[in-house]
Structures are given as C-alpha cells and as structure tokens.
Amino acid sequence: MNNYNPMHVSVLLKAVVKHALPKNGKIFADCTFGLGGHTKAILEEYPQITKVFAVDRDGEILNYSIDKISDPRISRFQAKASELPDVLKLTGCKGVDGILLDLGVSSYQLDNHERGFSFMRSGPLDMRMDKRDGNTAENIVNTYEKSQLEHIFFEYGEEKFARRIADAIIRKRSEKTITTTEELAKIISDAVPAANKNKKQIHPATRVFQALRIEVNNELGEIEDFLTVALDCLNPGGHLSIIAFHSLEDRLVKNFMQKYAKGCDCPPKFPVCVCGKKPMLELLTKKAIFADEDEIAVNPRSRSARLRCAKKCLG
Ligand SMILES: C[S@@+](CC[C@H](N)C(=O)[O-])C[C@H]1O[C@@H](n2cnc3c(N)ncnc32)[C@H](O)[C@@H]1O
C-alpha cells in the first residue's frame, strides 16, 4: 500500500460529534477507531478530553492511522469492542464518558485488495478484520454446507438468489478450491439471472461479499457481546453512540437501548410495577438518525448508516 492515501469519509459526523460525550466529558472510547476521522472531530469539539481509547480489531489500520492522527491523548489498542473492559482494566480506568461504535469496514480495508474484502480487484478470499482470527472467507466458501451458505447469503446479505449462488459455489468447488475474490465474484455474477443483473445498480456480488464479511468476523455476535459489557464501561451520565449499516445490527442496538431505557419489564397486564427495575439508559435519539441527501451525494456509503445514541442514567 505504498503511496496510498485512503479517503475514508466519516459518516453522520455532525450528529456523532453532537452526541459523543456529555459537555464536560473527559474520557472517550472510540471502539471502531479506523483512521480516526470521528475522533479527530470529537477532539476538536471537546477540547477538555484528557484520554481517548482508540480500539480497533484491525492492527494494520491502527498502525496506519498513526500517520493520520497523532495526539498525546490517544492510546491505541488492537482489540474487539467487546474487549473494552479488558482495555480499561489494563490502564486502571474505571469508566469512560463516551463510547462510539461505527460498525463495518473502512475504505482502507476495502481498497486494499490483499485483504479480500472487495471484488473490484482480485485478491485472496480473506476478509478477516483481525488477521489472527481463524475463519477466512476462503474457508467458508470451500467448506460450509450448501444450506449454511444459503442461510448466510440470505440472512446477512438479503440476497434473493442465495440458493442459486450457493448451488453454483458447490458445483465450482467440486472442481477446484475457490481462492480469489475475482473467481468468487464471477461465480456469483454467472449465477444471477441476466435480466436481474441489468436492473440492479449494484454489482451482483455486493450482497454475498457483505454476508461473508459478517460471517467471517462474527459481526453480529460481536455486537451482542459488546452490548453485554457496554453499560459497565460507561460512567454515570456517559453517552453510547452506535452507527449500524445493516438492519440486523440496528435491531440489536435498538432493542438493547429500548430495553434499558424502559426499566420495568413487568407484563403489560400488571396494573402496577412489581419488578422495581429502573431505567438505566435515557434515549438521546428517539429514532435512528440517517444521512441526508447532501451527505449521501458526497458519500454513498452513508445511505445505509443509522445512528442511535443513549445516555447512562445517573443513579
Ligand atoms: C467504518 S470503520 C470506522 C471509521 C472511523 N469511525 C473513522 O471515522 O475513521 C470501522 C472500523 O471498525 C473496525 N471494527 C469493526 N467492528 C469492530 C469491532 N467489533 N471491534 C473493534 N473494531 C471493529 C474495523 O476494523 C474498521 O477499522
């Protein structure tokens, strides 16, 4: 990646900055640091910040980001968002005033064909955000049962030709191992009916590549794991902001925030609360925030982004 200067445009920047921390917040955790675009804007808006935990699963992007943003308040950690408690423990920090998750991958990862996230140029079928993880896209494509492949493509990619594509993969891999993004993109493209391809604006492999990436990195399981520890990492009054790009991701976030903002979980037919559970979150965004047309025009990736923010209750 010599002489490469990636342009990752941070999505929903204004809204993220507005909600990232309480006005007097001092400690911030960016758990999907990427190239630090959001953090940079947040540090400008909240000059009183004393420490930023810059967490990313991808060690390569963290190293690369050093050239993009250097500030003595930033400490980088290669870790999953769900490992934030370990990161805080390591430094003796008891809690943070703001946590941000901007899920998915960065342009840096997509543009590097050796990482195998994109079909625009041929590369190995990898797609691991953390190269220390075991499961690659090549492993999935060449070893998963047909029904598993179909399930992944349909559920995570919302691909309506999931069965045809899974069939085509099974046929092809019985002849030879599928090893490159280019080979896989061609198999998918050939499997999708021509009439449908013409109607589609996006490349026919887009949805399957997204689905494989979600499976390789266990992205939904990782969000669930993060949500189980998120509240413990926040100081009272601290803000939690999450940008999702997929309806399955967003549903997890929405359900979590609504559950903890409600408190009482007595059955609706009970005339009075007997569980005594108090709300632990206050919703800062009643509905998800989406990019406007101007942002989408400049950054088409922002079209599927949705931001939800909540504040940890004081008592
Ligand atoms: C969309 S980019 C973030 C871009 C960043 N907000 C910016 O403005 O530059 C997502 C980043 O989060 C990382 N990532 C995705 N899921 C993660 C997780 N569960 N834990 C840690 N890092 C994650 C990816 O490796 C990628 O670098």
The ligand as an SDF file (V2000), in Angstrom:
LIG
                    3D

 27 29  0  0  0  0  0  0  0  0999 V2000
  -16.3110    2.1880    9.4450 C   0  0  0  0  0  0  0  0  0  0  0  0
  -14.7180    1.9850   10.0660 S   0  0  0  0  0  0  0  0  0  0  0  0
  -14.5610    3.2410   11.2730 C   0  0  0  0  0  0  0  0  0  0  0  0
  -14.1860    4.5590   10.6960 C   0  0  0  0  0  0  0  0  0  0  0  0
  -13.9120    5.6190   11.7330 C   0  0  0  0  0  0  0  0  0  0  0  0
  -15.0710    5.8880   12.5490 N   0  0  0  0  0  0  0  0  0  0  0  0
  -13.4150    6.8860   11.0770 C   0  0  0  0  0  0  0  0  0  0  0  0
  -14.1230    7.8950   11.1340 O   0  0  0  0  0  0  0  0  0  0  0  0
  -12.3010    6.8530   10.5180 O   0  0  0  0  0  0  0  0  0  0  0  0
  -14.9000    0.5960   11.0840 C   0  0  0  0  0  0  0  0  0  0  0  0
  -13.6390    0.1710   11.7890 C   0  0  0  0  0  0  0  0  0  0  0  0
  -14.0130   -0.5820   12.9170 O   0  0  0  0  0  0  0  0  0  0  0  0
  -13.3030   -1.7700   12.9910 C   0  0  0  0  0  0  0  0  0  0  0  0
  -14.2480   -2.6960   13.6270 N   0  0  0  0  0  0  0  0  0  0  0  0
  -15.4140   -3.1740   13.1330 C   0  0  0  0  0  0  0  0  0  0  0  0
  -16.0430   -3.9150   14.0440 N   0  0  0  0  0  0  0  0  0  0  0  0
  -15.2730   -3.8830   15.1600 C   0  0  0  0  0  0  0  0  0  0  0  0
  -15.3980   -4.4410   16.4670 C   0  0  0  0  0  0  0  0  0  0  0  0
  -16.4470   -5.1810   16.7980 N   0  0  0  0  0  0  0  0  0  0  0  0
  -14.4310   -4.1980   17.3650 N   0  0  0  0  0  0  0  0  0  0  0  0
  -13.3630   -3.4320   17.0460 C   0  0  0  0  0  0  0  0  0  0  0  0
  -13.1790   -2.8840   15.8310 N   0  0  0  0  0  0  0  0  0  0  0  0
  -14.1290   -3.1020   14.9060 C   0  0  0  0  0  0  0  0  0  0  0  0
  -12.8860   -2.1010   11.5950 C   0  0  0  0  0  0  0  0  0  0  0  0
  -11.6690   -2.8230   11.6060 O   0  0  0  0  0  0  0  0  0  0  0  0
  -12.7260   -0.7060   10.9810 C   0  0  0  0  0  0  0  0  0  0  0  0
  -11.4170   -0.2480   11.0990 O   0  0  0  0  0  0  0  0  0  0  0  0
  1  2  1  0
  2  3  1  0
  2 10  1  0
  3  4  1  0
  4  5  1  0
  5  6  1  0
  5  7  1  0
  7  8  2  0
  7  9  1  0
 10 11  1  0
 11 12  1  0
 11 26  1  0
 12 13  1  0
 13 14  1  0
 13 24  1  0
 14 15  1  0
 14 23  1  0
 15 16  2  0
 16 17  1  0
 17 18  1  0
 17 23  2  0
 18 19  1  0
 18 20  2  0
 20 21  1  0
 21 22  2  0
 22 23  1  0
 24 25  1  0
 24 26  1  0
 26 27  1  0
M  CHG  2   2   1   9  -1
M  END
$$$$
